[in-house]
Amino acid sequence: VGEMTRIGDVLEAAPAVDGLVGVLSAAEIRVAEAVASGLTNRQAADSLFLSAKTVDFHLQSIYRKLAIRSRAELATLVARRGARP
């Protein structure tokens, strides 16, 4: 219940735009979409032509900006908000 409350808080705290644009950078959005779709860091890196370390760096930034702690929370946010307008 605590994590769902936090997700709700993030949704309300995020800018009133469709999706996560304005909260995340373009690169972070691409990584968020890839990871939220179920790809591993390595798979996301390969599909985005990035290194796995770069994907991990973006994920840490995404987690910090959205005040989340897991891929599951990220997937929920992407599904509920959409990553693109």
NORJOFEN-V697048 format. One line per field, one symbol per residue. ss: DSSP state (~ for helix, > for strand, _ for the rest). phi: phi as a letter, one per 20 degrees, with the letter a starting at -180 (. if undefined). burial: + if it has 9 or more other ideal C-beta (glycine too) atoms within 8 Angstrom, else -. A space follows every 10 residues. Layout:
ss=???
phi=???
burial=???
This chain:
ss=_~~~~~~~~~ ~~~_______ >__>_~~~~~ ~~~~~~____ ~~~~~~~~__ _~~~~~~~~~ ~~~~~~____ ~~~~~~~~~~ ~____
phi=.fffffffff ffffgfcfnd fnedfgffff fgfffffoff gffffffdlc efffffgfff ffgffelccb ffffffffff emecf
burial=-----++-++ +--+----++ +--+---+++ ++++++--+- +-+++--+-+ -+-+++-++- +++-++-+-- --++++++-- +++--
